[in-house]
Amino acid sequence: MDGIVSARLHSSPHDVVRIPTVPQHWKIQNNMHVLLDENLDWRLVRYFDADFQVTTVSRQGWQGMRNGELLERAAAAFDALGTMDRGIEHQQNLRKHMIGIILISARSNRIEDIRPAMLRVNEVLREIQPGYVIHVPAS
C-alpha cells in the first residue's frame, strides 16, 4: 500500500473509520514496540495493554530531537509512535519512515485529559500499519 492513510476515530461508534485488514505479516501480536513522544506524560505507560512494550523518548535518551531525526530512529526500533504533535503529519514525509503514528488530541497533555483516549489507543495499536497516521480524540 503506497502513501499515507489518515483515519479519524470519533467518540460515536457510527463515525468510526475502520482500518482495512492488513497482511498478517504486518500485524504485530504480542511484541508491539511503542514509543511515547516527549509531549506525552511518561505515566501513560501504565495504561497500555500488557501485549505492548512501551517506552518514552526520554528513556531512550532522545529528548530534544527534531521530528525527522526522531522518526528515523523510532522507525528503526519501534512499530508505533504515540504523540500529540499535530504538525508531525504535515511537517514530515512519513512515507520514508516505516512506523505507525497515533496522534492523540486532548484538551492538554495532562494525564487526566489523555487517559480517556487510552482504550481507543490500545484498539488502534492492534491494527496500525507502517505509514498510517491515526487520530484518536480523548473526548
C-alpha positions as CSV (number, residue, x, y, z in Angstrom):
1,M,0.0,0.0,0.0
2,D,1.6,3.3,-1.1
3,G,1.1,6.6,0.6
4,I,-0.2,7.6,4.0
5,V,-3.6,6.8,5.1
6,S,-5.1,9.0,7.7
7,A,-8.2,8.0,9.7
8,R,-10.1,9.7,12.5
9,L,-11.7,7.7,15.2
10,H,-14.5,9.6,16.9
11,S,-16.5,9.0,20.1
12,S,-19.6,7.8,18.3
13,P,-19.4,4.2,17.1
14,H,-21.2,5.3,13.9
15,D,-18.4,7.7,13.0
16,V,-15.5,5.2,13.4
17,V,-13.5,4.6,10.3
18,R,-12.3,1.0,10.2
19,I,-8.7,0.4,9.4
20,P,-8.5,-2.0,6.4
21,T,-7.5,-5.6,7.1
22,V,-3.7,-5.8,6.8
23,P,-1.5,-8.6,5.7
24,Q,-0.8,-11.0,8.5
25,H,3.0,-10.3,8.4
26,W,2.2,-6.6,9.3
27,K,0.2,-7.4,12.3
28,I,2.4,-7.5,15.4
29,Q,0.8,-9.6,18.0
30,N,2.5,-9.9,21.4
31,N,5.6,-7.9,20.8
32,M,4.4,-4.5,19.6
33,H,7.0,-1.8,20.5
34,V,5.6,1.6,21.2
35,L,7.4,4.9,21.7
36,L,5.7,7.8,23.5
37,D,6.8,11.2,22.4
38,E,8.1,13.6,25.0
39,N,4.9,15.7,24.8
40,L,3.1,12.8,26.5
41,D,3.2,12.1,30.2
42,W,5.5,9.1,30.9
43,R,2.9,7.7,33.3
44,L,0.7,6.8,30.4
45,V,2.8,3.7,30.0
46,R,0.6,2.2,32.8
47,Y,-2.5,2.5,30.5
48,F,-1.2,0.3,27.7
49,D,-2.3,-3.3,27.4
50,A,0.3,-5.8,28.6
51,D,0.7,-7.0,24.9
52,F,2.7,-3.8,24.2
53,Q,6.2,-2.9,25.1
54,V,6.1,0.8,25.8
55,T,8.9,3.3,26.5
56,T,9.4,7.0,26.2
57,V,11.6,9.3,24.2
58,S,13.2,10.4,27.5
59,R,14.1,6.8,28.5
60,Q,15.7,6.3,25.1
61,G,17.8,9.4,25.6
62,W,16.2,11.1,22.5
63,Q,14.7,14.1,24.1
64,G,15.0,17.4,22.2
65,M,15.4,15.7,18.8
66,R,13.7,17.2,15.8
67,N,10.8,15.2,14.4
68,G,12.7,14.0,11.3
69,E,15.6,12.5,13.3
70,L,13.2,11.1,15.9
71,L,11.1,9.4,13.3
72,E,14.2,7.9,11.6
73,R,15.4,6.5,14.9
74,A,12.0,5.4,16.1
75,A,11.2,3.6,12.8
76,A,14.3,1.5,13.2
77,A,13.3,0.2,16.7
78,F,9.6,0.7,17.2
79,D,6.3,-0.2,15.5
80,A,4.3,2.9,16.6
81,L,4.8,6.3,17.9
82,G,2.3,8.0,20.2
83,T,2.3,11.8,20.1
84,M,0.2,14.9,20.5
85,D,2.3,16.8,17.9
86,R,-0.4,17.8,15.4
87,G,2.2,19.2,13.0
88,I,4.1,15.9,12.6
89,E,2.0,14.6,9.7
90,H,2.3,17.9,7.8
91,Q,6.0,18.6,8.6
92,Q,7.4,15.3,7.7
93,N,7.5,13.0,4.7
94,L,6.1,10.0,6.6
95,R,6.4,7.6,3.6
96,K,10.1,7.3,4.3
97,H,9.6,6.3,7.9
98,M,8.1,2.8,8.3
99,I,6.3,3.5,11.6
100,G,2.6,3.9,12.6
101,I,1.7,7.1,14.3
102,I,-1.1,7.5,16.9
103,L,-2.0,11.2,17.1
104,I,-3.8,11.9,20.3
105,S,-5.9,15.0,20.6
106,A,-6.9,16.2,24.1
107,R,-7.5,19.5,25.9
108,S,-4.0,19.4,27.3
109,N,-1.2,16.9,27.7
110,R,-2.1,16.3,31.3
111,I,-2.6,12.6,32.1
112,E,-6.2,13.3,33.2
113,D,-7.0,14.7,29.8
114,I,-5.4,12.0,27.8
115,R,-6.4,8.9,29.8
116,P,-9.9,8.8,28.2
117,A,-8.3,8.1,24.8
118,M,-6.3,5.1,26.0
119,L,-8.9,2.5,25.3
120,R,-9.0,3.6,21.7
121,V,-5.2,3.9,21.5
122,N,-4.9,0.3,22.6
123,E,-7.5,-0.8,20.0
124,V,-5.8,1.1,17.2
125,L,-2.4,-0.3,18.1
126,R,-3.7,-3.8,17.3
127,E,-4.3,-2.8,13.7
128,I,-1.9,0.0,12.8
129,Q,0.2,-0.2,9.8
130,P,3.5,1.5,8.9
131,G,2.9,4.8,7.3
132,Y,-0.6,5.3,8.8
133,V,-1.4,8.3,11.0
134,I,-4.4,7.5,13.2
135,H,-6.2,10.4,15.0
136,V,-7.6,9.4,18.4
137,P,-9.5,12.1,20.3
138,A,-9.7,12.0,24.1
139,S,-13.2,13.4,24.2
